[in-house]
Amino acid sequence: MEGVDQMIQLAEQKDQTTPTEWLDAALELGRQAIASGVTEDSIRFAQLAADHARHHHLHEHLVVALDNLGNLLFYHDQPYDALSVLSEAALLLESSALMSEKARNSNLQGAVYMILGSPENAYRHFTNALSLSRNTGDALMEAKVLNNMALLLGQQEKLSDALDILAQIQSLYRKLGNSNELCKTILNKTELKLKLPASAGLYLEIEQDLQEAEGLLGHQDNAFLRIMLLQCQATLHCRRHDLPEARSAAQRALELSETHQIDDLRAHTHVILGEILSEAGAPEEAVEHLLSSMEFFRALDYQDSRVPPLKLLVKILKQLGRFEEALQYHEELYHLDLEIRSEAASKQLELMAFQRKLEQSQHEAELERIRNEELEMLVQERTAELESAYLEMLERLAVAAEFRDSDTGEHTVRVGERAAEVARELGMPEEKVRILRLAARLHDVGKIAISDTILHKPGKLTEDEYLTMKAHTLAGARMLSEARSELIRMAEQIALTHHEKWDGTGYPHGLQGEAIPLEGRIVAVVDVLDALTSTRPYKRAWTLQEALHEIEIQAGQHFDPQVVQALLKIYRREQDAEG
């Protein structure tokens, strides 16, 4: 109940935190749900997590959410739904570096295919999962995959191969120090060994294995493994014809399975008792246990498990001379065999139809992805074309404004080039430097809104005229506003801030220090340098040395000292190269 309450509480908080934080918590809760037992609530919550990750395009979270959901659906006996979800996750994982999740996904798909009766697909996925887990050094996942492979081989009666794999698992769990899983592996191995041809050496080996398993169990309160141990001990005693010991162990296993209501182990224990009592010359009691086992297996819908007790039941009834009953159960065995074969054939057809449908949906998804990518490319191309045309128009405006303020329109280009050099000197990423080179050219685009009278006035501007001139920063920013392009957004920032001063005495907003964007600080320096070294109607062109000296004096007042130092370094290198 606590887990359900946590899910409800977390679901209610979905929109009260960031998607990443919420999904981290949701996925952890999903993992706990897998470990503690599947419910309808846990499946709904896992679906909610997957939908949330998909909505926010958080692909790594989505993959884990889908694998969690697939795992829960598999445990909830919904194999086809599980396979659909796991296949979606697998497609996303193709372009992902989440190697551990790839291994988990392949292992889960293998398990689903094994249940669906497709050993080839199961083995293919298990082999892939095994390779991935070994490459990542994930010993626990490797052991889980190997365990599934051993189970698959056991189902195919490839006992020798299955035992080899179980020996590998045993070694892994020894290294991991996981006594619980080591004990379970030893018992699984013992169950397979008990199917091998009898020999004294084999039985001695099994006895040693069971002693180790009993030592590992110790005083643990693990009813499931304790019952498995007692079942193996009972079967070994029966094979050795030590029937009193066999019956005692089996009876204890039955009592434990009844106490803990573990019906599948209870059913199997009834079969073991049926075999023991048949060997012990108590056929009537054997029949009762075999009938009980069949009742449990029928309720559990374990069709295959009904076959061995039915065969033994027919044999015992014949020995008892109860031929009519024997014939009745023989017919049941015959129909059960037909039912199992028919169900297997139906499963194959159902699986083939599902795979065809899955392949078709994946193909359609791939086509949709390609169409979307092509559409996105067209959109990007068109956006680039529009941006290029817009930028060209703005540059023409900027050059036109500059023509009105100087003898040539080359000032904007020089400012752009030198701004890029300074930015690179300051360690700005190259992609941003490339954008700055173009954006800086638009720094004075707002001058297009200033009258020629003010722009061309040879003398000092009046206070009102100066206020009008200062407005070119705001005009330029307005012209460049509301653009999606990173380049135009940077140009807007530069147009607005390139007349701000480091000490806060600039305009239009009196920004100070690092409150002024770096791009604006860079353009402020190179713009003034180019203006000082250019001829204007109202002044002569300064020499480069005079201009650089003035720039250096203004460091910490008008200009950012670091930007000034970067500019000076560039010119010193150029002078050294020339001299």
C-alpha positions as CSV (number, residue, x, y, z in Angstrom):
1,M,0.0,0.0,0.0
2,E,2.9,2.3,0.8
3,G,4.2,2.0,-2.8
4,V,0.8,2.8,-4.3
5,D,0.5,5.9,-2.0
6,Q,4.0,7.0,-3.1
7,M,2.9,6.7,-6.8
8,I,-0.3,8.7,-6.2
9,Q,1.6,11.4,-4.4
10,L,4.4,11.6,-7.0
11,A,1.8,11.6,-9.9
12,E,0.1,14.6,-8.3
13,Q,3.5,16.5,-8.2
14,K,4.2,15.9,-11.9
15,D,3.8,19.6,-12.9
16,Q,5.3,21.0,-9.7
17,T,8.9,20.2,-10.4
18,T,11.2,20.0,-13.4
19,P,10.6,17.1,-15.8
20,T,14.1,15.7,-15.2
21,E,13.7,15.7,-11.4
22,W,10.2,14.2,-11.5
23,L,11.3,11.4,-13.9
24,D,14.4,10.6,-11.8
25,A,12.1,10.0,-8.9
26,A,9.5,8.2,-11.0
27,L,12.0,5.8,-12.5
28,E,13.4,4.9,-9.1
29,L,9.9,4.2,-7.9
30,G,9.3,2.1,-11.0
31,R,12.4,0.0,-10.2
32,Q,11.1,-0.6,-6.7
33,A,7.7,-1.7,-8.1
34,I,9.4,-4.3,-10.3
35,A,11.2,-5.7,-7.3
36,S,8.2,-5.7,-4.9
37,G,5.5,-7.0,-7.2
38,V,3.4,-6.0,-10.2
39,T,0.0,-4.3,-9.8
40,E,-2.3,-2.4,-12.1
41,D,-1.3,0.8,-10.3
42,S,2.4,0.2,-11.0
43,I,1.7,-0.4,-14.7
44,R,-0.4,2.8,-14.9
45,F,2.3,4.7,-13.1
46,A,5.0,3.3,-15.4
47,Q,2.9,4.4,-18.5
48,L,2.6,7.9,-17.0
49,A,6.4,8.1,-16.6
50,A,6.9,7.0,-20.2
51,D,4.3,9.5,-21.5
52,H,5.9,12.3,-19.5
53,A,9.4,11.5,-20.8
54,R,8.1,11.4,-24.4
55,H,6.2,14.7,-24.0
56,H,9.4,16.5,-22.9
57,H,11.7,14.7,-25.4
58,L,13.8,13.3,-22.7
59,H,15.0,10.2,-24.7
60,E,17.3,8.7,-22.1
61,H,14.6,8.8,-19.4
62,L,12.1,7.5,-22.0
63,V,14.2,4.4,-22.7
64,V,14.4,3.5,-19.0
65,A,10.7,4.3,-18.5
66,L,9.8,2.0,-21.5
67,D,12.0,-0.8,-20.2
68,N,10.4,-0.5,-16.8
69,L,6.9,-0.6,-18.3
70,G,7.9,-3.6,-20.5
71,N,9.2,-5.4,-17.5
72,L,6.0,-4.9,-15.5
73,L,3.8,-5.9,-18.4
74,F,5.9,-9.1,-18.9
75,Y,5.4,-10.0,-15.2
76,H,1.7,-9.2,-15.5
77,D,1.3,-11.8,-18.2
78,Q,1.0,-9.3,-21.1
79,P,3.9,-10.5,-23.3
80,Y,2.8,-8.9,-26.6
81,D,2.2,-5.5,-24.9
82,A,5.6,-5.9,-23.2
83,L,7.3,-6.7,-26.5
84,S,5.7,-3.7,-28.3
85,V,7.0,-1.4,-25.5
86,L,10.5,-3.0,-25.4
87,S,10.8,-2.8,-29.2
88,E,10.1,1.0,-29.1
89,A,12.8,1.3,-26.4
90,A,15.2,-0.8,-28.6
91,L,14.7,1.6,-31.5
92,L,15.6,4.6,-29.3
93,L,18.6,2.7,-28.0
94,E,20.1,2.2,-31.4
95,S,21.4,5.8,-31.3
96,S,22.1,5.8,-27.6
97,A,25.3,5.2,-25.5
98,L,23.3,3.6,-22.6
99,M,25.1,0.2,-22.9
100,S,23.7,-1.2,-19.6
101,E,20.2,-0.3,-20.7
102,K,20.7,-1.9,-24.1
103,A,21.8,-5.1,-22.2
104,R,18.7,-4.9,-20.0
105,N,16.4,-4.4,-23.0
106,S,17.8,-7.3,-24.9
107,N,17.6,-9.6,-21.9
108,L,13.9,-8.6,-21.3
109,Q,13.1,-9.1,-25.0
110,G,14.7,-12.6,-24.9
111,A,12.7,-13.5,-21.8
112,V,9.4,-12.5,-23.5
113,Y,10.3,-14.5,-26.7
114,M,11.1,-17.5,-24.5
115,I,7.7,-17.3,-22.9
116,L,6.1,-17.0,-26.3
117,G,7.8,-20.1,-27.5
118,S,10.3,-18.6,-29.9
119,P,13.7,-20.0,-28.8
120,E,15.6,-18.7,-31.8
121,N,14.5,-15.1,-31.1
122,A,15.1,-15.6,-27.4
123,Y,18.6,-16.9,-27.9
124,R,19.5,-14.1,-30.3
125,H,18.5,-11.4,-27.8
126,F,20.2,-13.3,-24.9
127,T,23.4,-13.5,-26.9
128,N,23.3,-9.8,-27.6
129,A,22.6,-9.0,-24.0
130,L,25.4,-11.3,-22.8
131,S,27.9,-9.5,-25.1
132,L,26.8,-6.1,-24.0
133,S,27.0,-7.0,-20.3
134,R,30.4,-8.4,-20.6
135,N,31.6,-5.4,-22.6
136,T,30.4,-3.1,-19.8
137,G,31.7,-5.3,-17.0
138,D,28.3,-5.7,-15.5
139,A,28.6,-9.1,-13.8
140,L,25.2,-9.0,-12.2
141,M,23.5,-8.4,-15.6
142,E,25.7,-11.1,-17.1
143,A,24.6,-13.6,-14.5
144,K,20.9,-12.7,-15.1
145,V,21.3,-13.2,-18.9
146,L,23.2,-16.5,-18.4
147,N,20.4,-17.7,-16.1
148,N,17.8,-17.1,-18.8
149,M,20.0,-18.9,-21.3
150,A,20.3,-21.9,-19.0
151,L,16.5,-21.9,-18.5
152,L,16.0,-21.9,-22.2
153,L,18.4,-24.7,-22.8
154,G,16.8,-26.7,-20.0
155,Q,13.4,-26.3,-21.7
156,Q,15.0,-27.7,-24.8
157,E,16.4,-30.6,-22.8
158,K,20.0,-29.5,-23.7
159,L,21.0,-30.5,-20.2
160,S,24.8,-30.5,-20.7
161,D,24.9,-27.0,-22.2
162,A,22.5,-25.7,-19.5
163,L,24.8,-27.2,-16.8
164,D,27.9,-25.5,-18.3
165,I,26.1,-22.1,-18.2
166,L,24.9,-22.7,-14.6
167,A,28.5,-23.4,-13.6
168,Q,29.5,-19.9,-15.1
169,I,26.6,-18.3,-13.1
170,Q,27.8,-20.1,-9.9
171,S,31.3,-18.6,-10.4
172,L,29.9,-15.1,-11.0
173,Y,27.8,-15.1,-7.8
174,R,30.7,-16.4,-5.8
175,K,32.8,-13.4,-7.0
176,L,29.9,-11.1,-6.3
177,G,29.4,-12.6,-2.8
178,N,25.7,-13.0,-3.4
179,S,24.9,-16.0,-1.3
180,N,21.1,-16.0,-2.0
181,E,21.5,-16.1,-5.8
182,L,24.4,-18.6,-5.5
183,C,22.1,-20.9,-3.4
184,K,19.4,-20.6,-6.0
185,T,21.8,-21.4,-8.9
186,I,23.1,-24.5,-7.1
187,L,19.6,-25.7,-6.6
188,N,18.7,-25.0,-10.3
189,K,21.8,-27.0,-11.3
190,T,20.8,-29.8,-9.0
191,E,17.4,-30.1,-10.5
192,L,18.9,-30.6,-13.9
193,K,21.5,-33.0,-12.6
194,L,18.7,-35.2,-11.2
195,K,17.4,-35.6,-14.7
196,L,20.8,-37.2,-15.9
197,P,21.4,-41.0,-16.0
198,A,22.0,-42.4,-12.5
199,S,25.6,-42.9,-11.3
200,A,27.2,-43.1,-7.8
201,G,29.6,-40.3,-8.8
202,L,26.8,-38.0,-9.9
203,Y,24.8,-38.6,-6.7
204,L,27.9,-37.8,-4.6
205,E,28.3,-34.6,-6.5
206,I,24.7,-33.7,-6.0
207,E,24.9,-34.4,-2.3
208,Q,27.9,-32.1,-2.0
209,D,26.0,-29.3,-3.9
210,L,23.0,-29.7,-1.6
211,Q,25.3,-29.5,1.5
212,E,26.7,-26.2,0.2
213,A,23.2,-24.9,-0.6
214,E,22.0,-25.8,2.9
215,G,25.1,-24.0,4.4
216,L,24.3,-20.9,2.3
217,L,20.7,-20.9,3.5
218,G,21.8,-21.2,7.1
219,H,19.1,-19.7,9.3
220,Q,17.7,-17.5,6.5
221,D,13.9,-17.1,6.4
222,N,13.7,-17.9,2.6
223,A,10.8,-20.3,2.3
224,F,11.1,-20.5,-1.5
225,L,14.7,-21.7,-1.5
226,R,14.2,-23.9,1.6
227,I,11.3,-25.7,-0.3
228,M,13.5,-26.1,-3.4
229,L,16.3,-27.6,-1.2
230,L,13.9,-30.1,0.4
231,Q,12.5,-31.1,-3.0
232,C,16.0,-31.8,-4.3
233,Q,16.9,-33.7,-1.2
234,A,13.7,-35.8,-1.4
235,T,14.3,-36.6,-5.1
236,L,18.0,-37.6,-4.4
237,H,16.9,-39.9,-1.6
238,C,14.3,-41.4,-3.9
239,R,16.9,-42.0,-6.6
240,R,19.1,-43.8,-4.0
241,H,16.0,-45.8,-2.8
242,D,16.2,-44.2,0.7
243,L,12.5,-43.8,0.7
244,P,11.8,-42.9,4.4
245,E,14.3,-40.0,4.1
246,A,12.8,-39.1,0.8
247,R,9.2,-39.0,2.2
248,S,10.3,-37.0,5.2
249,A,12.0,-34.3,3.1
250,A,9.1,-34.1,0.7
251,Q,6.6,-33.9,3.5
252,R,8.5,-31.0,5.1
253,A,8.6,-29.3,1.7
254,L,4.8,-29.7,1.3
255,E,4.1,-28.3,4.8
256,L,6.3,-25.3,4.1
257,S,4.6,-24.6,0.7
258,E,1.2,-24.9,2.3
259,T,2.2,-22.5,5.2
260,H,3.6,-19.9,2.8
261,Q,0.9,-20.6,0.1
262,I,3.4,-21.1,-2.7
263,D,1.1,-23.0,-5.0
264,D,3.5,-23.9,-7.8
265,L,6.0,-25.4,-5.4
266,R,3.2,-27.1,-3.6
267,A,2.0,-28.7,-6.8
268,H,5.5,-29.9,-7.7
269,T,6.0,-31.4,-4.2
270,H,2.8,-33.4,-4.6
271,V,4.3,-34.9,-7.8
272,I,7.5,-35.8,-5.9
273,L,5.5,-37.4,-3.1
274,G,3.5,-39.3,-5.7
275,E,6.8,-40.7,-7.1
276,I,8.2,-41.6,-3.7
277,L,5.0,-43.3,-2.5
278,S,4.7,-45.2,-5.7
279,E,8.2,-46.5,-5.2
280,A,7.5,-47.2,-1.5
281,G,4.5,-49.5,-2.3
282,A,1.8,-47.0,-1.3
283,P,0.0,-46.5,-4.6
284,E,-3.3,-45.3,-3.2
285,E,-1.5,-42.4,-1.4
286,A,0.5,-41.8,-4.5
287,V,-2.7,-41.4,-6.5
288,E,-4.1,-38.8,-4.0
289,H,-0.9,-36.7,-4.3
290,L,-0.9,-36.9,-8.1
291,L,-4.5,-35.8,-8.3
292,S,-3.8,-32.9,-6.0
293,S,-0.9,-31.8,-8.1
294,M,-3.0,-31.9,-11.3
295,E,-5.6,-29.8,-9.6
296,F,-3.1,-27.1,-8.7
297,F,-1.5,-27.2,-12.1
298,R,-4.9,-26.8,-13.7
299,A,-5.7,-23.8,-11.5
300,L,-2.3,-22.3,-12.3
301,D,-2.8,-23.0,-16.0
302,Y,0.5,-24.9,-16.1
303,Q,-0.5,-27.2,-19.0
304,D,3.0,-28.8,-19.6
305,S,3.4,-29.5,-15.9
306,R,0.2,-31.7,-15.9
307,V,1.8,-34.3,-18.3
308,P,4.3,-36.1,-15.9
309,P,1.8,-36.6,-13.0
310,L,-0.8,-37.8,-15.6
311,K,1.6,-40.3,-17.1
312,L,2.5,-41.7,-13.6
313,L,-1.2,-41.7,-12.6
314,V,-2.1,-43.9,-15.6
315,K,0.7,-46.3,-14.8
316,I,-0.2,-46.6,-11.1
317,L,-4.0,-47.0,-11.9
318,K,-3.1,-49.8,-14.3
319,Q,-1.0,-51.5,-11.6
320,L,-4.0,-51.2,-9.2
321,G,-6.3,-52.8,-11.8
322,R,-8.4,-49.6,-12.1
323,F,-8.4,-49.8,-15.8
324,E,-11.5,-47.7,-16.4
325,E,-9.9,-44.8,-14.5
326,A,-6.6,-45.4,-16.2
327,L,-8.3,-45.2,-19.6
328,Q,-10.1,-42.0,-18.5
329,Y,-6.8,-40.3,-17.5
330,H,-5.1,-41.7,-20.6
331,E,-7.7,-40.0,-22.7
332,E,-7.1,-36.8,-20.7
333,L,-3.4,-37.2,-21.4
334,Y,-4.1,-37.6,-25.1
335,H,-6.3,-34.5,-25.3
336,L,-3.9,-32.5,-23.1
337,D,-1.1,-33.4,-25.6
338,L,-3.3,-32.3,-28.5
339,E,-4.1,-29.1,-26.6
340,I,-0.4,-28.4,-25.9
341,R,0.5,-29.0,-29.5
342,S,-2.4,-26.9,-30.8
343,E,-1.6,-24.1,-28.3
344,A,2.1,-24.1,-29.4
345,A,1.1,-23.9,-33.1
346,S,-1.4,-21.1,-32.3
347,K,1.4,-19.3,-30.4
348,Q,3.7,-19.5,-33.4
349,L,1.0,-18.1,-35.7
350,E,0.1,-15.4,-33.2
351,L,3.8,-14.5,-32.8
352,M,4.3,-14.4,-36.6
353,A,1.3,-12.1,-37.0
354,F,2.6,-9.9,-34.1
355,Q,6.1,-9.7,-35.6
356,R,4.7,-8.8,-39.0
357,K,2.6,-6.1,-37.4
358,L,5.5,-4.9,-35.3
359,E,7.8,-4.8,-38.4
360,Q,5.2,-2.8,-40.3
361,S,4.7,-0.3,-37.5
362,Q,8.5,0.1,-37.1
363,H,8.8,0.6,-40.9
364,E,6.1,3.2,-40.7
365,A,7.8,4.9,-37.8
366,E,11.1,4.9,-39.7
367,L,9.4,6.4,-42.7
368,E,7.7,9.0,-40.5
369,R,11.1,9.8,-38.9
370,I,12.7,10.2,-42.3
371,R,9.8,12.4,-43.5
372,N,10.2,14.5,-40.3
373,E,14.0,14.7,-40.8
374,E,13.5,15.8,-44.4
375,L,10.9,18.3,-43.4
376,E,13.1,19.6,-40.6
377,M,16.0,19.9,-43.2
378,L,13.7,21.8,-45.5
379,V,12.6,24.0,-42.6
380,Q,16.2,24.6,-41.6
381,E,17.2,25.4,-45.2
382,R,14.3,27.8,-45.6
383,T,15.0,29.4,-42.2
384,A,18.6,29.8,-43.2
385,E,17.6,31.4,-46.5
386,L,15.3,33.8,-44.7
387,E,17.9,34.5,-42.1
388,S,20.5,35.1,-44.8
389,A,18.2,37.5,-46.7
390,Y,17.2,39.3,-43.4
391,L,20.9,39.6,-42.4
392,E,21.8,40.9,-45.9
393,M,19.0,43.5,-45.6
394,L,20.2,44.6,-42.1
395,E,23.8,44.7,-43.3
396,R,22.8,47.0,-46.1
397,L,21.0,49.2,-43.6
398,A,24.0,49.2,-41.4
399,V,26.3,50.1,-44.3
400,A,23.9,52.8,-45.5
401,A,23.9,54.3,-42.0
402,E,27.7,54.1,-42.0
403,F,27.9,55.8,-45.4
404,R,26.0,58.6,-43.9
405,D,28.4,58.9,-41.0
406,S,31.8,58.2,-42.7
407,D,33.5,58.2,-46.1
408,T,33.2,54.5,-46.6
409,G,31.0,51.6,-45.4
410,E,34.0,49.5,-44.5
411,H,33.8,50.4,-40.8
412,T,31.2,47.8,-40.1
413,V,33.3,45.0,-41.7
414,R,36.4,46.1,-39.8
415,V,34.6,46.1,-36.5
416,G,33.2,42.6,-37.2
417,E,36.6,41.2,-38.0
418,R,38.5,42.8,-35.1
419,A,35.7,41.8,-32.7
420,A,36.1,38.2,-33.7
421,E,39.8,38.3,-33.2
422,V,39.4,39.7,-29.7
423,A,36.7,37.2,-28.8
424,R,39.0,34.4,-29.9
425,E,41.8,35.8,-27.8
426,L,39.5,35.7,-24.8
427,G,38.7,32.0,-25.4
428,M,35.2,32.3,-26.9
429,P,34.1,29.1,-28.6
430,E,34.7,29.2,-32.4
431,E,31.0,28.9,-33.3
432,K,30.2,31.9,-31.2
433,V,33.1,33.8,-32.7
434,R,31.7,33.1,-36.2
435,I,28.3,34.5,-35.1
436,L,29.9,37.6,-33.4
437,R,31.9,38.4,-36.6
438,L,28.6,38.9,-38.4
439,A,26.5,40.3,-35.5
440,A,29.1,43.0,-34.7
441,R,28.6,44.5,-38.2
442,L,25.1,45.6,-37.2
443,H,26.2,47.5,-34.1
444,D,25.2,50.9,-35.5
445,V,22.2,49.9,-37.6
446,G,20.1,52.2,-35.5
447,K,21.8,55.2,-37.0
448,I,19.6,54.8,-40.0
449,A,16.9,56.5,-37.8
450,I,19.2,59.5,-37.0
451,S,18.9,62.6,-39.2
452,D,21.7,63.7,-41.5
453,T,21.9,67.1,-39.7
454,I,23.0,65.4,-36.5
455,L,25.1,62.7,-38.1
456,H,27.1,65.2,-40.3
457,K,27.3,68.1,-37.9
458,P,31.0,69.2,-37.8
459,G,30.9,70.8,-34.4
460,K,29.9,69.6,-30.9
461,L,26.3,68.4,-30.6
462,T,23.8,70.2,-28.4
463,E,22.4,68.4,-25.4
464,D,19.2,67.6,-27.3
465,E,21.1,66.5,-30.3
466,Y,23.3,64.2,-28.2
467,L,20.2,62.6,-26.6
468,T,18.9,62.0,-30.1
469,M,22.2,60.5,-31.2
470,K,22.2,58.2,-28.1
471,A,18.8,56.9,-29.1
472,H,20.4,55.0,-32.0
473,T,21.2,52.2,-29.6
474,L,17.5,51.7,-28.7
475,A,16.5,52.1,-32.3
476,G,18.9,49.5,-33.5
477,A,17.8,47.1,-30.7
478,R,14.2,47.6,-31.7
479,M,15.0,46.9,-35.4
480,L,16.6,43.6,-34.4
481,S,14.2,42.5,-31.7
482,E,11.9,39.4,-31.7
483,A,14.1,37.4,-34.0
484,R,14.6,33.6,-33.4
485,S,18.1,33.6,-34.9
486,E,21.0,33.5,-32.4
487,L,22.9,35.8,-34.7
488,I,20.2,38.5,-34.8
489,R,19.6,38.1,-31.0
490,M,23.4,38.7,-30.5
491,A,23.3,41.7,-32.9
492,E,20.3,43.1,-30.9
493,Q,22.4,42.8,-27.7
494,I,25.4,44.5,-29.2
495,A,23.4,47.3,-30.8
496,L,21.9,48.0,-27.4
497,T,25.0,47.8,-25.2
498,H,28.1,48.8,-27.2
499,H,28.0,52.4,-25.8
500,E,27.7,51.2,-22.2
501,K,30.9,51.9,-20.1
502,W,32.7,49.6,-17.6
503,D,32.3,52.2,-14.8
504,G,28.6,52.6,-15.4
505,T,28.6,56.0,-17.0
506,G,27.6,54.8,-20.5
507,Y,24.2,54.7,-22.2
508,P,21.4,53.8,-22.7
509,H,20.9,52.0,-19.4
510,G,24.1,52.9,-17.4
511,L,25.1,49.2,-17.1
512,Q,28.3,48.5,-15.2
513,G,31.1,45.9,-15.3
514,E,30.1,42.4,-16.2
515,A,26.4,43.4,-16.3
516,I,27.3,44.5,-19.8
517,P,27.2,41.5,-22.1
518,L,30.7,40.4,-23.2
519,E,29.9,40.9,-26.9
520,G,28.9,44.5,-26.2
521,R,32.1,45.1,-24.2
522,I,34.2,43.7,-27.1
523,V,32.5,45.8,-29.8
524,A,32.7,48.9,-27.5
525,V,36.5,48.7,-27.7
526,V,37.0,47.8,-31.3
527,D,34.4,50.4,-32.4
528,V,36.1,53.2,-30.6
529,L,39.5,52.1,-31.9
530,D,38.3,52.1,-35.5
531,A,36.6,55.5,-35.0
532,L,39.8,57.0,-33.6
533,T,42.0,55.8,-36.4
534,S,39.5,56.9,-39.1
535,T,39.1,60.4,-40.6
536,R,35.9,62.3,-39.9
537,P,34.8,65.8,-41.1
538,Y,35.3,67.0,-37.5
539,K,38.7,65.3,-36.7
540,R,41.9,63.9,-38.1
541,A,42.7,60.2,-38.0
542,W,44.8,59.2,-35.0
543,T,47.8,57.0,-35.4
544,L,47.4,53.4,-34.2
545,Q,49.8,54.0,-31.3
546,E,47.9,57.1,-30.2
547,A,44.6,55.2,-30.4
548,L,45.9,52.2,-28.5
549,H,47.4,54.4,-25.8
550,E,44.0,56.1,-25.3
551,I,42.3,52.7,-25.2
552,E,44.7,51.5,-22.5
553,I,44.2,54.7,-20.5
554,Q,40.4,54.1,-20.6
555,A,40.7,50.5,-19.3
556,G,38.7,50.1,-16.1
557,Q,36.7,53.3,-16.9
558,H,35.2,53.2,-20.4
559,F,36.4,49.7,-21.3
560,D,36.6,46.2,-19.8
561,P,40.3,45.8,-18.7
562,Q,40.4,42.1,-19.9
563,V,39.1,43.1,-23.3
564,V,41.6,45.9,-23.6
565,Q,44.5,43.5,-22.7
566,A,43.3,41.0,-25.4
567,L,43.2,43.7,-28.0
568,L,46.7,44.9,-27.0
569,K,48.1,41.3,-27.2
570,I,46.8,41.0,-30.8
571,Y,48.5,44.2,-31.9
572,R,51.7,43.4,-30.2
573,R,51.8,40.0,-31.9
574,E,51.2,41.7,-35.2
575,Q,53.9,44.3,-34.6
576,D,56.4,41.5,-33.6
577,A,55.5,39.6,-36.7
578,E,56.2,42.7,-38.9
579,G,59.3,43.7,-37.1
